């Protein structure tokens, strides 16, 4: 049974939960020495444990500090509630691997489509290109074009998935080859259905968007949907690498939703729809947009110091920093920063990102995550704040398909947890309607 923090001093009140130094360090995702550094700076209070051995910390205060710093590692019990065997992604020792291969090296060496195809089939096909069927793409563009002009890119992607689904009479065929065929057409359809950046304010312009070259890689097709600036090779390389890096990252919330859908034997379009629905949550896909806005403000104000101070003063976490799975810099961010250093127009945004990291590191050892790197890309290339979310959604579609293929091979409906009822015990009287006359 979990401890609960109570309030008040009455007989029914429960004493606040206390954590040991080790438990506090695990919950914050830091070393025990850092916990005492927080105490010395006045950011955390401690009490001597009974018997005088070590210190204890108020759990609520620790959780509040975790929210401010963005460093939070779930308790072992919480982390073990849902665990599924998967052969797709391994994360350990500040690195991550796709099927045992260094994911960063894969993204550096191969294009997004090549990595996706290999992840799905185990076959590396240099130069592979995904193609959107004309009829499917036309249906998706018509559906997206009917949306209000203020619709966001995730709205458009969700609608494009549904339209693609209705255009595929074979969508309920869950054989491996059928799912792969759907995946190879869906990813480019999503990109093709988005309006060009210059036309984004006019939903009607979507249906008339000029076709991209059929032999262009997905990154080059996506570029004009993100920015009206001309593409240059270093920027395209950074975007393509970002797409490949983001394909999968273990069982993130959206991936878990996709696997639950696949466990119910939903078709691949419904699996992707489930992932997109969760991705739109403010704690998942929107994180890069927050980092984009922060970097823009740092550039406008000329320093990260007042911007970081404003975030902390208002109780907001500093976006783009920290990751519960990495104690050092996110390897995806490190790879993108290296490529962005070769993009001349990214110099200012890259310096602003480093300023944010250095400013925050004065008090706590936080490192950049991939959201900050995506923000550097979007800010420096004239993209909107939601561009990072768009890149994330398009890329992760391939990962959701990989997990669906894996889940289709498992026992159906295996993800059926039991609820732990915490409501009033029966029998309870029937509810009375408010304001109803007595009968």
C-alpha positions in Angstrom: 0.0 0.0 0.0 1.3 3.4 -0.9 1.9 6.0 1.7 -0.2 9.1 1.4 0.5 12.6 2.6 -2.3 13.9 4.8 -3.3 17.4 5.9 -4.3 18.8 9.3 -3.7 17.5 12.7 -6.9 15.6 13.5 -7.1 11.9 14.5 -7.6 10.9 10.8 -4.7 12.9 9.4 -1.8 10.9 7.9 1.8 12.1 8.5 3.5 13.5 5.4 5.6 10.9 3.6 9.3 11.1 4.3 12.0 9.9 1.9 15.5 8.7 2.5 18.4 10.4 0.8 18.6 7.5 -1.7 14.9 7.6 -2.4 15.1 11.4 -2.9 18.0 11.1 -5.3 16.1 8.5 -7.3 13.0 10.6 -7.5 14.9 13.6 -8.6 17.1 11.7 -11.0 20.4 13.0 -9.4 23.2 11.7 -7.3 22.9 11.7 -3.4 25.6 14.5 -3.3 23.4 16.7 -5.4 20.5 16.2 -2.9 22.7 17.8 -0.2 23.7 20.5 -2.6 20.0 21.4 -2.9 19.8 21.5 0.9 22.8 23.9 1.2 21.2 26.2 -1.4 17.9 26.3 0.5 16.0 24.5 -2.3 15.2 21.5 -0.1 14.8 21.0 3.6 15.8 17.9 5.6 15.3 16.3 9.0 17.4 13.8 10.9 16.1 10.3 10.5 15.0 8.5 13.7 18.1 7.2 15.5 20.2 9.9 14.0 21.2 7.9 10.9 21.0 10.0 7.8 18.4 12.5 6.7 14.8 12.4 5.5 13.0 14.6 3.1 9.3 15.6 2.6 8.0 13.8 -0.5 5.7 16.7 -1.5 8.6 19.1 -1.3 10.8 16.8 -3.4 8.1 16.4 -6.0 7.7 20.2 -6.2 11.5 20.6 -6.8 11.3 17.8 -9.4 8.6 19.8 -11.3 10.7 23.0 -11.2 13.9 21.4 -12.4 12.3 18.9 -14.8 14.2 16.0 -13.3 11.9 13.2 -12.2 12.5 9.5 -12.0 9.5 7.4 -11.1 9.6 5.1 -8.2 10.6 1.5 -8.9 7.1 0.4 -8.1 5.6 2.9 -10.6 8.1 2.0 -13.2 7.4 -1.7 -13.0 3.6 -1.4 -13.3 3.7 -1.8 -17.1 6.6 -3.7 -18.7 6.4 -5.4 -22.0 9.1 -7.3 -23.9 10.2 -5.5 -27.0 13.0 -6.0 -29.4 12.9 -2.5 -30.9 14.7 0.0 -28.7 17.1 -0.4 -25.8 18.1 2.6 -23.7 21.0 2.3 -21.3 24.2 4.1 -20.2 23.1 7.4 -21.8 22.8 5.8 -25.2 20.0 4.2 -27.2 19.9 1.4 -29.7 17.5 0.2 -32.5 17.6 -3.6 -32.5 21.0 -3.5 -30.8 22.5 -1.0 -33.3 23.5 2.5 -32.1 20.6 4.6 -33.2 22.6 7.8 -33.5 25.1 6.1 -35.9 22.2 4.8 -37.9 20.7 8.3 -38.2 24.0 9.8 -39.2 24.6 7.2 -41.9 21.2 6.5 -43.4 18.1 8.5 -44.4 14.9 8.3 -42.5 13.2 5.9 -45.0 16.2 3.6 -44.9 16.2 3.4 -41.1 12.4 2.9 -41.0 12.4 0.2 -43.6 15.3 -1.6 -41.8 13.5 -1.3 -38.4 10.3 -2.8 -40.0 11.9 -5.6 -42.0 15.5 -6.1 -40.9 16.5 -5.3 -44.5 18.6 -2.2 -45.3 17.6 -0.9 -48.7 19.8 2.1 -49.7 17.9 4.7 -51.5 14.5 3.3 -50.7 11.7 5.9 -51.1 8.1 5.8 -49.8 5.4 6.8 -52.3 1.9 8.1 -51.6 -0.8 6.6 -53.9 -2.4 9.4 -55.9 -6.0 8.5 -54.9 -5.1 8.3 -51.2 -3.1 11.6 -51.3 -6.0 13.4 -53.0 -8.4 12.2 -50.4 -6.1 13.3 -47.6 -5.6 16.7 -49.1 -9.3 17.2 -49.6 -10.0 16.3 -46.0 -7.2 18.5 -44.6 -8.2 21.3 -46.9 -11.7 21.4 -45.3 -10.3 22.2 -41.9 -10.4 25.7 -40.5 -7.4 27.9 -41.4 -6.3 28.1 -37.8 -5.9 24.3 -37.5 -2.6 23.0 -36.2 -0.4 20.5 -37.9 -1.3 17.7 -35.6 -5.0 18.4 -36.4 -4.1 18.1 -40.1 -2.1 14.9 -39.6 -4.9 13.2 -37.6 -7.4 14.1 -40.3 -5.0 12.9 -43.0 -4.7 9.5 -41.3 -8.5 9.0 -41.2 -8.8 10.0 -44.8 -6.0 7.6 -45.8 -7.8 4.9 -43.9 -11.1 5.3 -45.7 -9.3 5.2 -49.0 -7.7 1.8 -48.2 -10.2 -1.0 -48.5 -7.5 -3.5 -47.3 -6.9 -1.7 -44.0 -8.3 -4.6 -42.0 -5.8 -7.0 -43.4 -3.2 -7.4 -40.6 -0.9 -9.6 -42.4 2.7 -8.4 -42.3 2.9 -7.5 -46.0 -0.4 -5.6 -45.9 0.7 -3.6 -42.8 4.0 -2.8 -44.4 2.4 -1.6 -47.6 0.0 0.6 -45.6 3.0 2.1 -43.7 5.0 2.8 -46.8 2.1 4.8 -48.3 0.9 6.4 -45.1 4.1 8.2 -44.1 4.5 10.2 -47.4 0.7 10.8 -47.5 0.9 12.6 -44.1 3.7 14.8 -45.4 2.0 15.4 -48.8 -1.3 16.4 -47.1 0.2 19.2 -45.1 0.1 22.7 -46.7 3.2 24.4 -47.7 4.5 26.9 -45.1 3.5 29.9 -47.3 0.0 28.5 -47.6 -0.5 27.4 -44.0 -2.8 30.3 -43.2 -5.2 29.2 -46.0 -6.6 25.7 -45.5 -7.9 25.8 -49.1 -4.4 26.0 -50.4 -3.7 22.5 -49.3 -5.5 20.7 -52.1 -3.6 22.8 -54.6 -0.2 22.2 -53.1 2.3 21.4 -55.9 3.6 17.9 -56.0 7.1 17.2 -54.8 9.6 15.3 -56.9 8.8 11.6 -56.6 12.4 10.7 -56.0 12.9 13.3 -53.3 13.6 11.9 -49.8 11.0 12.5 -47.1 13.1 15.2 -45.4 13.2 17.2 -48.6 9.4 16.7 -49.1 8.7 17.9 -45.5 11.0 21.0 -45.7 8.6 23.3 -47.6 5.8 22.3 -45.2 7.8 23.6 -42.3 9.3 26.8 -43.7 9.2 29.1 -46.7 13.0 29.5 -46.7 14.9 27.8 -49.5 16.5 24.5 -48.5 20.2 24.1 -48.1 22.0 20.8 -47.8 23.2 21.2 -44.2 19.7 22.1 -43.0 18.2 19.2 -45.0 20.8 16.9 -43.4 19.8 18.1 -39.9 16.1 17.6 -40.6 16.7 14.1 -42.1 18.8 13.1 -39.1 16.2 14.4 -36.7 13.5 12.3 -38.4 15.7 9.2 -38.1 16.6 9.9 -34.5 13.0 10.3 -33.4 11.6 7.1 -34.9 11.3 5.4 -31.6 12.3 5.8 -27.9 11.0 2.8 -26.0 7.5 2.9 -24.6 6.7 6.6 -24.5 3.1 7.5 -23.8 2.1 7.7 -27.4 3.8 4.4 -28.2 2.1 2.7 -25.4 -1.3 4.0 -26.8 -0.3 2.6 -30.2 0.5 -0.8 -28.8 -2.8 -0.9 -26.8 -4.6 -0.3 -30.1 -2.6 -3.0 -31.9 -3.3 -5.4 -29.0 -7.0 -4.9 -29.7 -6.2 -5.7 -33.4 -6.9 -2.2 -34.6 -5.7 -1.7 -38.2 -2.4 0.3 -38.7 -4.2 3.6 -39.4 -6.1 3.4 -36.1 -2.8 2.5 -34.4 -1.2 5.7 -35.7 -4.4 7.7 -34.8 -4.0 6.5 -31.2 -0.4 7.6 -31.1 -1.2 11.0 -32.5 -4.0 11.5 -30.0 -1.6 11.1 -27.1 1.2 13.0 -28.8 -0.9 16.1 -28.8 -0.8 16.1 -25.0 1.0 19.2 -23.6 3.5 16.9 -21.7 4.5 15.0 -24.8 4.6 16.4 -28.3 4.2 20.0 -27.4 7.5 20.2 -25.4 9.6 21.3 -28.4 7.1 24.2 -29.0 7.7 25.5 -25.5 11.5 25.3 -26.1 11.0 27.2 -29.4 9.2 30.0 -27.6 11.8 30.2 -24.9 14.7 30.4 -27.3 12.9 33.1 -29.3 12.6 35.1 -26.1 16.3 34.5 -25.2 17.3 35.9 -28.6 15.0 38.9 -28.2 16.2 39.7 -24.7 19.9 39.0 -25.4 20.4 36.6 -22.5 19.1 33.4 -21.0 19.3 34.8 -17.4 16.1 36.8 -17.3 14.2 34.2 -19.3 15.2 31.3 -17.0 14.5 33.5 -13.9 11.0 34.3 -15.2 10.3 30.6 -15.7 11.4 29.7 -12.2 9.7 32.6 -10.6 6.3 31.6 -12.1 6.8 27.9 -11.1 7.3 26.8 -14.7 10.0 24.2 -15.6 12.6 25.4 -18.0 11.8 23.5 -21.3 14.3 21.5 -23.3 16.3 20.3 -20.2 16.6 17.0 -18.5 15.3 13.5 -19.4 14.5 10.8 -16.9 16.2 8.2 -19.0 19.5 10.0 -19.3 21.8 11.4 -16.6 23.9 13.2 -19.2 23.0 15.1 -22.4 20.3 13.4 -24.5 22.3 11.6 -27.3 19.7 12.8 -29.8 20.3 16.4 -28.8 24.1 15.9 -29.0 23.8 14.5 -32.6 21.6 17.3 -33.7 23.7 20.0 -32.1 26.7 18.7 -34.0 24.9 19.0 -37.3 23.3 22.4 -36.5 26.8 23.7 -35.8 27.4 23.3 -39.6 24.3 25.5 -40.4 25.5 29.1 -40.5 22.0 30.6 -39.7 21.7 28.3 -36.6 24.6 30.0 -34.8 22.6 32.5 -32.8 19.9 29.9 -31.7 22.6 27.4 -30.9 24.4 29.9 -28.7 21.1 30.8 -27.0 20.5 27.1 -26.2 23.9 26.7 -24.7 23.3 29.9 -22.7 20.1 28.3 -21.3 21.9 25.2 -20.3 24.8 27.1 -18.7 22.5 29.4 -16.8 20.4 26.6 -15.4 23.5 24.6 -14.5 24.5 27.2 -11.9 22.0 25.5 -9.6 21.3 22.0 -10.8 23.1 19.7 -13.3 20.6 19.6 -16.1 21.5 18.7 -19.7 19.9 19.5 -23.0 17.3 17.1 -24.4 16.1 16.6 -28.0 13.3 19.2 -27.6 15.9 21.9 -27.2 17.7 20.7 -30.3 14.5 20.7 -32.3 13.9 24.2 -31.1 17.3 25.3 -32.4 16.4 23.8 -35.8 12.9 25.4 -35.9 14.0 28.9 -34.7 17.1 29.1 -36.9 15.2 27.9 -40.1 12.2 30.3 -39.8 9.8 27.5 -38.8 6.8 27.9 -36.6 6.7 26.9 -32.9 4.8 23.7 -33.8 7.4 22.5 -36.4 9.2 20.3 -33.9 5.9 18.6 -33.0 5.3 18.0 -36.8 8.7 16.5 -37.2 8.2 14.3 -34.1 4.8 13.1 -35.3 5.9 12.2 -38.9 9.0 10.5 -37.6 7.3 8.5 -34.8 4.7 7.1 -37.2 7.4 4.7 -38.3 8.0 3.7 -34.7 4.3 3.1 -34.0 4.1 0.9 -37.0 7.2 -1.1 -35.8 5.5 -1.6 -32.4 2.2 -2.6 -34.1 4.0 -5.2 -36.1 5.5 -6.6 -32.9 2.2 -6.4 -31.0 0.3 -8.2 -33.7 2.4 -11.2 -33.0 1.5 -11.2 -29.3 -1.7 -12.6 -27.6 -4.6 -10.2 -28.4 -6.0 -8.0 -25.7 -3.2 -8.8 -23.3 -3.0 -5.2 -22.1 -6.1 -5.4 -19.9 -5.1 -4.1 -16.4 -7.5 -4.5 -13.5 -8.9 -1.4 -11.9 -8.3 -0.9 -8.1 -11.7 0.4 -7.0 -11.5 3.3 -4.6 -15.1 4.5 -4.5 -17.8 4.1 -1.8 -18.7 0.5 -0.9 -22.1 -0.7 -1.9 -25.0 -0.7 -1.2 -25.4 3.1 -1.7 -28.8 4.8 -2.0 -30.0 5.8 -5.5 -29.0 9.4 -6.3 -31.7 12.1 -6.1 -32.1 14.5 -9.0 -31.2 18.1 -8.1 -34.4 20.2 -7.7 -36.7 17.3 -8.5 -40.1 17.5 -6.8 -40.8 14.6 -4.3 -42.7 11.7 -5.7 
